[in-house]
């Protein structure tokens, strides 16, 4: 429960270093944990990872305070940094991103 007690509201872009310059390209599963800390945190998102749309206009619905919404994306190829973009639709709020879980696929 503590994981969803805070987060980045309105985050538009993030970059996470995953691999060094000498490391080969790898595939990852990315789990993005959203929490709706209040009813105003709702909207439509276009989720992009590594420049590719992985969830075009995915709805993030209002939920009871602190209830998580987890979106999972598999086979995301990374050759250095993981780059993500969250683009809102219209006047909608982007919600709150509480956690990003990165799992290396072997």
C-alpha positions in Angstrom: 0.0 0.0 0.0 2.9 2.5 0.7 3.9 2.2 -3.0 0.7 4.0 -4.0 0.8 6.7 -1.4 2.8 9.1 -3.7 3.9 9.5 -7.2 4.6 11.8 -10.1 1.4 13.6 -11.2 1.4 15.0 -14.7 4.7 13.4 -15.7 5.2 13.7 -19.4 8.6 12.0 -20.0 11.1 9.8 -18.0 14.4 8.2 -18.8 15.9 5.2 -16.8 19.4 4.0 -17.4 19.3 0.2 -17.8 22.4 -0.8 -19.8 26.0 0.3 -20.1 27.6 1.2 -23.4 29.2 -2.3 -23.7 26.0 -4.2 -22.9 24.0 -5.8 -25.7 20.4 -4.9 -26.5 17.9 -6.6 -24.2 14.2 -7.0 -24.0 12.2 -6.0 -21.0 8.7 -6.2 -19.5 7.7 -2.8 -18.2 4.9 -2.5 -15.6 3.6 1.0 -15.0 1.7 1.5 -11.7 -0.8 4.3 -11.7 -2.7 5.4 -8.7 -5.7 7.7 -8.6 -5.1 9.6 -5.5 -8.3 11.6 -6.0 -11.2 11.6 -8.4 -9.5 14.4 -10.4 -6.7 12.1 -11.5 -8.3 10.6 -14.5 -7.9 10.9 -18.2 -6.7 9.4 -21.4 -3.1 8.5 -22.0 -1.0 7.7 -25.0 1.8 5.6 -23.5 5.1 5.5 -25.6 8.2 3.4 -24.8 11.3 3.8 -26.8 9.5 6.1 -29.2 6.8 3.5 -30.0 3.2 3.7 -28.9 2.5 0.7 -26.7 -0.9 1.8 -25.4 -2.5 4.4 -27.7 -5.1 6.3 -25.7 -5.3 3.9 -22.7 -7.9 4.9 -20.3 -6.9 5.5 -16.7 -10.3 5.5 -14.9 -11.0 7.1 -11.5 -10.7 4.5 -8.7 -11.0 4.6 -4.9 -8.2 6.5 -3.3 -4.9 4.6 -3.5 -6.3 1.8 -5.7 -3.7 0.9 -8.3 -4.0 0.5 -12.0 -1.1 -1.6 -13.5 -0.4 -1.5 -17.3 2.0 -4.2 -18.5 4.1 -4.0 -21.7 6.2 -6.9 -22.9 9.1 -7.2 -25.4 10.4 -3.7 -25.1 13.9 -3.6 -26.6 16.4 -1.3 -24.9 19.9 -0.6 -25.9 20.8 1.9 -23.2 18.2 4.0 -21.5 14.5 3.2 -21.2 12.6 6.3 -22.4 8.9 6.7 -21.7 6.4 9.4 -22.7 2.9 9.9 -21.3 0.8 12.2 -23.4 -2.6 13.3 -22.3 -5.6 13.7 -24.5 -7.4 17.0 -24.6 -7.8 18.7 -21.2 -7.6 15.5 -19.2 -5.3 15.0 -16.3 -2.5 12.4 -16.8 -3.1 10.8 -13.4 -0.3 9.8 -11.0 2.5 7.4 -12.0 3.5 5.7 -8.7 6.0 3.1 -9.9 7.8 1.7 -12.9 8.7 -2.0 -12.6 11.4 -3.2 -15.1 11.9 -7.0 -15.6 14.6 -8.2 -17.9 13.5 -11.0 -20.2 16.1 -13.7 -20.9 
